[in-house]
Amino acid sequence: MKIVIAPDGFKESLSAQQAAQAIERGLRRLLPEAALICLPVADGGDGTLAALLQANDGQRCFTRIPAPWPNEGTTLQASWGLLHGGSCAVIEAAAAVGLARVPADQRDPTRISSFGLGLLIRHALDAGVQRIIVGLGDSASHDLGVGMAQALGARFAGAHRPAAGGQLARIEEVSLVGLDARLQQVEIWGATDVAAPLSAAIGFAPQKGARPQQLPLLADGARRLVGLVPDGPDPEQPGMGAAGGLGYGLSAWLGASLRSGIEVVLEGLDFEARLAEADLVLTGEGRLDGQTLQGKACLGVARAAARCGVPCVALVGCLGSGAYAMLDAGLQAALALGCAPQRPGAEAVPEEGRFPHSAAKLEALAEQVLRIFLAGRRGRP
């Protein structure tokens, strides 16, 4: 039997790699000799770099950048990668301006800048790449990529450098004349984790720490900035609202093309070719809900499995509103960690992250799904 294991990460609990390993352990209990293919995935957020590096034997690079919150010399070490002999760079916005990189007491998108992301792009240009893939997901910013563009030479009159989301309403003029000329020589992809237009980005601001009274400031600033670039991209196109408007910023300031993050990752993994002769696909992520249908990892995996005629089951941390709409998008079933029984004699494990005992529960749930799957196969006429 051949089973492909392709989960995304379980936020604040398990990385995609850890989730794949937990699922593999659960399956090995029943089928120790099975062909289990672990292909951790991501949708443009955390884990995108790791997935593409692992699949392509890429090189991980490290660059020290300023912290994205107002600071006095605080820096972060951010990783990015080179693929295909150094011709392609992969950068996660989350590495420079991700929620996981910002202390809880500093999470405020009116004060968070994407400037560090621009510095990573500049380092990729220094490496002589021909293509740059920027993963857009899990960001703490809402500055429409203004800080990123400043780091690459753009000028936004009226805003500080580095600019943050709260300064967008002060911008009086946009000039891209000083942008790094090398940007014209490379292809840039924005790998989006949601298909949301820019107008929908404000709906994600509370998740980044925005207080209710700050939402009008962020929304008005975004509208004002778009009004200053009448020849810019259509802000209502899918993906423009990804990562606090970074989708719009990549397109407007750097001329990037926006693509579905999970599709970019699946292409990089040669995923559909790996599904040949597979009997089952197991995917998963922290939460399955209506947002999953906007382009999250489970949706991409389920659709790829459906195209190849392979059944796909999602093992997730929790099921939210709209989760079962995924059953019309290629999933055969979706089960949450709360469904997983404790194995007899299993040792107690400490609680961790958002989903307590997540690794042990994921192992147990994978085992139960396989038992059901095998029972169904035996029952076939």
Backbone torsions as a table, in degrees:
resi	resn	phi	psi	omega
1	MET	NA	141.2	178.3
2	LYS	-118.7	124.9	179.3
3	ILE	-127.1	130.2	176.9
4	VAL	-98.1	128.3	-177.7
5	ILE	-110.3	112.0	-171.4
6	ALA	-137.7	67.5	177.9
7	PRO	-90.2	158.2	164.9
8	ASP	-89.5	179.3	178.5
9	GLY	-74.6	158.2	173.6
10	PHE	-104.0	102.6	-169.0
11	LYS	-51.3	132.2	178.1
12	GLU	65.7	13.9	179.3
13	SER	-133.7	-59.6	-174.9
14	LEU	-137.6	139.0	169.2
15	SER	-73.5	167.3	177.4
16	ALA	-59.6	-39.3	178.8
17	GLN	-64.0	-44.4	179.2
18	GLN	-64.6	-39.2	178.4
19	ALA	-64.4	-43.2	178.7
20	ALA	-61.8	-41.0	179.5
21	GLN	-65.5	-38.3	178.6
22	ALA	-65.5	-43.9	178.2
23	ILE	-62.6	-42.1	179.4
24	GLU	-60.4	-42.6	179.3
25	ARG	-61.2	-40.8	179.1
26	GLY	-64.1	-39.2	-179.8
27	LEU	-71.5	-35.5	-178.8
28	ARG	-63.0	-25.7	179.9
29	ARG	-61.3	-33.8	-178.7
30	LEU	-97.0	-36.9	-175.5
31	LEU	-128.4	75.8	-176.3
32	PRO	-63.5	-22.8	-177.3
33	GLU	-102.2	4.9	-176.9
34	ALA	-69.0	156.7	173.7
35	ALA	-85.6	102.0	-179.3
36	LEU	-106.7	116.9	-175.7
37	ILE	-104.2	109.1	-179.2
38	CYS	-90.4	117.4	179.2
39	LEU	-131.4	77.3	177.8
40	PRO	-56.7	140.4	-176.4
41	VAL	-123.7	176.0	176.0
42	ALA	-158.1	166.8	-174.7
43	ASP	-121.0	21.7	-177.3
44	GLY	114.7	-18.6	177.6
45	GLY	-92.7	-153.0	178.6
46	ASP	-51.2	134.5	177.8
47	GLY	100.4	-13.7	-180.0
48	THR	-61.6	-47.2	179.6
49	LEU	-61.4	-47.3	-178.2
50	ALA	-60.1	-42.6	-178.7
51	ALA	-63.1	-44.7	-177.1
52	LEU	-74.0	-34.9	176.8
53	LEU	-64.9	-44.0	-178.5
54	GLN	-63.5	-41.0	-175.9
55	ALA	-74.0	-25.0	-173.2
56	ASN	-116.9	10.3	-179.6
57	ASP	52.2	47.9	-176.4
58	GLY	-83.6	179.5	-177.8
59	GLN	-110.9	126.7	177.0
60	ARG	-88.3	132.8	179.1
61	CYS	-116.9	159.6	-178.7
62	PHE	-132.0	136.5	179.8
63	THR	-138.3	135.1	177.6
64	ARG	-90.9	129.3	-175.8
65	ILE	-131.9	161.2	175.9
66	PRO	-65.1	146.6	174.0
67	ALA	-61.6	147.8	-174.7
68	PRO	-77.2	-11.5	177.1
69	TRP	-97.0	160.4	178.6
70	PRO	-56.6	126.6	-173.5
71	ASN	-150.9	167.9	177.2
72	GLU	-113.8	77.7	177.1
73	GLY	84.8	5.2	178.0
74	THR	-70.1	132.1	179.3
75	THR	-126.3	161.6	177.0
76	LEU	-126.1	147.8	170.9
77	GLN	-93.3	118.2	-177.5
78	ALA	-110.9	139.3	178.0
79	SER	-103.5	149.3	174.1
80	TRP	-147.3	179.3	-173.0
81	GLY	-141.9	160.8	175.3
82	LEU	-120.2	132.3	179.0
83	LEU	-120.5	166.0	171.4
84	HIS	53.2	50.4	177.0
85	GLY	69.8	21.6	178.5
86	GLY	92.3	5.8	-178.6
87	SER	-85.1	-16.5	-177.1
88	CYS	-130.3	131.7	175.8
89	ALA	-106.0	142.9	175.0
90	VAL	-120.3	124.2	-178.2
91	ILE	-129.2	132.3	173.2
92	GLU	-97.1	127.3	171.6
93	ALA	-57.1	-33.2	-179.0
94	ALA	-62.2	-26.6	179.9
95	ALA	-69.7	-28.2	-176.9
96	ALA	-101.2	-34.1	-172.5
97	VAL	-142.5	32.6	-177.5
98	GLY	-79.6	153.3	177.1
99	LEU	-56.5	-38.9	-177.3
100	ALA	-67.6	-16.9	-178.3
101	ARG	-92.8	-10.2	-175.6
102	VAL	-106.9	123.0	177.3
103	PRO	-56.7	148.8	-175.8
104	ALA	-55.7	-36.7	-177.5
105	ASP	-77.9	-3.2	178.3
106	GLN	-110.2	1.2	-176.1
107	ARG	-76.9	104.5	-178.2
108	ASP	-159.6	101.3	-173.5
109	PRO	-64.6	-12.0	174.0
110	THR	-74.3	-15.3	-176.2
111	ARG	-119.0	0.0	-176.4
112	ILE	-98.9	133.2	-177.4
113	SER	-116.9	148.1	176.3
114	SER	-91.2	18.0	-177.3
115	PHE	-54.5	-43.5	-178.7
116	GLY	-61.0	-32.3	177.2
117	LEU	-63.5	-40.1	177.0
118	GLY	-62.0	-36.5	177.9
119	LEU	-66.1	-38.1	177.1
120	LEU	-64.4	-40.5	177.3
121	ILE	-62.4	-39.2	178.6
122	ARG	-63.4	-39.4	177.4
123	HIS	-65.5	-36.1	176.7
124	ALA	-64.4	-39.5	176.0
125	LEU	-62.7	-39.6	178.0
126	ASP	-60.7	-29.1	-179.2
127	ALA	-78.4	-6.2	175.8
128	GLY	79.6	28.2	-177.3
129	VAL	-73.2	161.7	176.4
130	GLN	-105.0	-19.4	178.6
131	ARG	-139.9	143.2	175.5
132	ILE	-126.5	123.8	174.6
133	ILE	-104.0	121.3	179.1
134	VAL	-110.2	112.8	177.4
135	GLY	-75.3	125.4	-176.9
136	LEU	-110.8	103.8	178.5
137	GLY	-179.2	155.0	173.9
138	ASP	62.0	31.2	-177.6
139	SER	-87.1	157.6	176.7
140	ALA	-103.0	-0.6	-173.0
141	SER	-101.0	163.7	172.8
142	HIS	-146.6	50.8	-175.8
143	ASP	-110.0	11.4	178.6
144	LEU	55.1	28.7	177.1
145	GLY	74.4	14.5	179.9
146	VAL	-64.3	-46.2	177.7
147	GLY	-59.4	-43.6	177.5
148	MET	-56.5	-47.2	-177.6
149	ALA	-67.7	-34.4	176.4
150	GLN	-60.0	-41.2	-179.6
151	ALA	-64.1	-19.4	-178.7
152	LEU	-104.4	8.4	173.0
153	GLY	108.6	-4.0	178.3
154	ALA	-72.7	157.0	-178.9
155	ARG	-123.7	131.9	178.4
156	PHE	-124.9	93.5	-175.3
157	ALA	-62.4	131.5	179.6
158	GLY	102.7	-15.5	-179.5
159	ALA	-107.2	149.4	174.8
160	HIS	-70.2	168.9	174.6
161	ARG	-125.9	112.0	8.1
162	PRO	-85.8	143.4	-179.8
163	ALA	-84.0	153.6	176.2
164	ALA	-127.9	176.8	-174.8
165	GLY	-59.2	-32.7	-178.6
166	GLY	-71.1	-9.7	-177.8
167	GLN	-100.7	-3.1	-175.6
168	LEU	-59.9	-36.5	-177.7
169	ALA	-68.8	-15.5	-179.6
170	ARG	-88.5	-13.0	-174.8
171	ILE	-67.5	130.6	-177.1
172	GLU	-107.4	-24.9	-176.5
173	GLU	-156.4	145.3	178.3
174	VAL	-117.1	128.8	176.3
175	SER	-131.3	122.6	178.7
176	LEU	-103.2	10.2	-176.4
177	VAL	-60.3	-36.5	-175.9
178	GLY	-87.3	6.7	-179.9
179	LEU	-59.1	145.7	177.7
180	ASP	-52.3	120.6	-175.4
181	ALA	-62.4	-23.0	-179.0
182	ARG	-66.1	-19.8	178.4
183	LEU	-61.9	-25.7	179.7
184	GLN	-74.0	-13.4	-175.6
185	GLN	-101.5	-1.7	-177.4
186	VAL	-121.6	154.8	173.6
187	GLU	-93.2	131.7	-178.7
188	ILE	-121.1	128.0	174.6
189	TRP	-112.0	134.2	167.9
190	GLY	-99.9	115.2	-178.0
191	ALA	-93.2	101.9	-170.5
192	THR	-89.5	143.2	178.3
193	ASP	-93.3	-12.0	175.4
194	VAL	-139.3	154.3	179.6
195	ALA	-95.1	21.6	-174.3
196	ALA	-71.1	140.9	172.3
197	PRO	-73.5	171.3	-177.6
198	LEU	-62.1	-35.9	-179.0
199	SER	-62.5	-22.4	-179.8
200	ALA	-87.3	-10.1	-176.2
201	ALA	-61.0	-32.7	-178.0
202	ILE	-62.8	-24.9	178.8
203	GLY	-67.0	-20.4	179.4
204	PHE	-95.1	-8.9	-176.5
205	ALA	-59.9	-38.3	177.6
206	PRO	-60.4	-31.9	177.4
207	GLN	-66.3	-21.8	-180.0
208	LYS	-92.2	0.9	178.5
209	GLY	106.6	2.4	-179.5
210	ALA	-68.8	135.3	176.3
211	ARG	-87.0	156.0	-176.4
212	PRO	-51.8	-40.0	-177.1
213	GLN	-71.3	-13.5	179.2
214	GLN	-88.7	-16.7	-175.0
215	LEU	-61.1	-43.6	177.6
216	PRO	-60.5	-37.4	178.8
217	LEU	-61.4	-45.4	-179.4
218	LEU	-67.4	-43.3	-178.5
219	ALA	-66.5	-43.6	-180.0
220	ASP	-65.9	-38.6	178.7
221	GLY	-62.7	-41.1	179.2
222	ALA	-63.9	-44.0	179.5
223	ARG	-62.9	-41.5	-179.9
224	ARG	-63.4	-43.7	-178.0
225	LEU	-63.6	-44.4	178.9
226	VAL	-60.5	-36.3	179.3
227	GLY	-66.3	-20.5	179.2
228	LEU	-82.4	-9.4	179.9
229	VAL	-126.2	70.2	-176.0
230	PRO	-60.7	-23.1	179.2
231	ASP	-95.2	11.3	-178.3
232	GLY	-78.2	-178.3	-179.6
233	PRO	-68.0	158.1	177.2
234	ASP	-67.1	114.8	-177.0
235	PRO	-67.5	-12.6	-179.2
236	GLU	-92.6	3.2	175.4
237	GLN	-68.4	149.1	179.3
238	PRO	-58.1	137.3	176.4
239	GLY	93.8	-13.8	-178.2
240	MET	-64.4	-27.2	-179.0
241	GLY	-90.0	1.7	-178.4
242	ALA	-64.0	142.2	173.7
243	ALA	55.7	48.9	177.6
244	GLY	63.6	36.8	179.4
245	GLY	84.9	6.8	176.5
246	LEU	-63.5	-28.8	175.9
247	GLY	-59.4	-44.9	177.4
248	TYR	-64.9	-44.8	-177.6
249	GLY	-61.9	-43.4	177.9
250	LEU	-59.8	-40.9	-178.6
251	SER	-72.8	-46.7	-174.6
252	ALA	-72.5	-42.9	-173.4
253	TRP	-91.4	-34.7	-173.8
254	LEU	-112.8	-2.1	178.7
255	GLY	70.6	27.6	-177.3
256	ALA	-75.4	156.2	169.6
257	SER	-96.5	139.7	179.1
258	LEU	-99.5	133.5	178.2
259	ARG	-134.9	156.8	175.2
260	SER	-61.5	126.2	-178.1
261	GLY	-61.0	-42.6	-178.3
262	ILE	-67.6	-33.2	178.1
263	GLU	-68.2	-38.9	176.4
264	VAL	-60.7	-44.3	-179.4
265	VAL	-66.5	-44.6	-179.1
266	LEU	-63.2	-37.0	175.3
267	GLU	-63.2	-44.0	-179.9
268	GLY	-63.3	-28.0	178.2
269	LEU	-87.0	-5.9	-172.9
270	ASP	53.1	47.1	-166.4
271	PHE	-61.3	-48.4	-174.8
272	GLU	-65.3	-32.4	175.4
273	ALA	-66.0	-33.5	179.6
274	ARG	-72.5	-15.4	179.1
275	LEU	-82.6	-6.0	-177.9
276	ALA	-55.4	127.0	177.7
277	GLU	64.8	16.5	176.2
278	ALA	-75.0	146.2	177.8
279	ASP	-94.1	-25.6	-173.1
280	LEU	-160.1	147.0	171.8
281	VAL	-120.6	132.0	173.4
282	LEU	-115.2	123.5	177.0
283	THR	-120.0	-174.9	179.9
284	GLY	171.5	165.8	175.6
285	GLU	-168.4	178.2	-175.4
286	GLY	-66.1	-42.9	-176.5
287	ARG	-141.0	130.7	175.5
288	LEU	-108.5	119.3	-179.8
289	ASP	-156.0	-164.2	-177.9
290	GLY	-60.7	-29.8	178.8
291	GLN	-66.3	-24.7	179.2
292	THR	-58.0	-34.1	-178.3
293	LEU	-72.9	-7.5	177.5
294	GLN	-85.6	0.8	175.7
295	GLY	127.1	20.7	-179.3
296	LYS	-74.9	174.0	-171.1
297	ALA	-61.4	-46.1	-176.9
298	CYS	-59.5	-35.0	178.9
299	LEU	-64.6	-47.4	-179.6
300	GLY	-61.9	-42.7	179.4
301	VAL	-64.8	-44.8	-179.0
302	ALA	-62.3	-41.7	-179.9
303	ARG	-67.4	-38.8	177.7
304	ALA	-64.6	-42.4	178.9
305	ALA	-63.2	-40.3	179.9
306	ALA	-64.0	-39.8	178.8
307	ARG	-62.4	-29.4	-178.5
308	CYS	-95.5	1.4	178.1
309	GLY	71.5	28.4	-179.2
310	VAL	-110.5	128.5	178.7
311	PRO	-63.2	145.4	-176.2
312	CYS	-133.7	132.1	179.1
313	VAL	-124.6	137.9	179.0
314	ALA	-103.8	131.1	173.5
315	LEU	-110.4	116.9	-169.2
316	VAL	-130.8	164.3	177.7
317	GLY	-67.9	-46.7	179.2
318	CYS	-153.2	160.3	179.2
319	LEU	-108.9	121.8	-179.8
320	GLY	-106.9	-174.4	-179.1
321	SER	-59.4	131.8	178.8
322	GLY	86.8	2.6	-175.6
323	ALA	-61.3	-37.8	-172.7
324	TYR	-77.5	-6.6	170.6
325	ALA	-63.6	-20.8	177.7
326	MET	-65.2	-20.3	179.3
327	LEU	-68.5	-18.0	175.6
328	ASP	-93.0	0.1	-176.3
329	ALA	-113.1	12.6	175.6
330	GLY	122.3	-14.8	178.2
331	LEU	-79.0	140.8	172.0
332	GLN	-86.7	-29.9	-178.9
333	ALA	-163.6	158.0	174.8
334	ALA	-138.0	126.0	-178.5
335	LEU	-127.4	142.0	-178.7
336	ALA	-99.1	159.8	-177.5
337	LEU	-60.1	-25.8	177.3
338	GLY	-63.6	-16.9	178.1
339	CYS	-81.2	-12.9	-170.9
340	ALA	-81.1	123.2	177.5
341	PRO	-77.2	153.8	174.8
342	GLN	-78.5	131.3	179.3
343	ARG	-68.2	140.5	177.6
344	PRO	-56.9	132.3	177.3
345	GLY	80.0	1.2	-178.9
346	ALA	-69.5	140.0	179.3
347	GLU	-74.2	146.6	176.5
348	ALA	-65.8	141.9	178.8
349	VAL	-121.8	149.2	-179.3
350	PRO	-67.9	149.2	177.3
351	GLU	-70.6	144.4	178.6
352	GLU	-144.2	140.6	171.3
353	GLY	60.1	-154.4	-174.3
354	ARG	-74.7	-31.5	-177.1
355	PHE	-115.4	99.9	-177.3
356	PRO	-57.2	140.9	177.4
357	HIS	56.0	33.3	-170.0
358	SER	-62.5	-41.4	-178.0
359	ALA	-64.8	-47.3	-179.5
360	ALA	-63.6	-40.9	179.8
361	LYS	-68.0	-36.9	179.3
362	LEU	-66.3	-40.9	174.3
363	GLU	-56.8	-49.6	-177.2
364	ALA	-64.3	-39.6	-179.5
365	LEU	-67.5	-40.5	177.5
366	ALA	-60.7	-41.8	178.6
367	GLU	-61.5	-43.3	-178.5
368	GLN	-66.5	-39.6	178.1
369	VAL	-62.4	-41.9	179.3
370	LEU	-65.7	-38.8	176.7
371	ARG	-58.8	-44.2	179.9
372	ILE	-65.2	-42.5	-179.3
373	PHE	-62.5	-44.8	179.8
374	LEU	-65.6	-38.7	177.7
375	ALA	-62.0	-39.4	178.2
376	GLY	-65.3	-38.4	179.2
377	ARG	-66.4	-39.2	179.4
378	ARG	-67.8	-26.6	-178.9
379	GLY	-83.9	-1.0	179.8
380	ARG	-70.2	141.5	177.3
381	PRO	-68.4	NA	NA
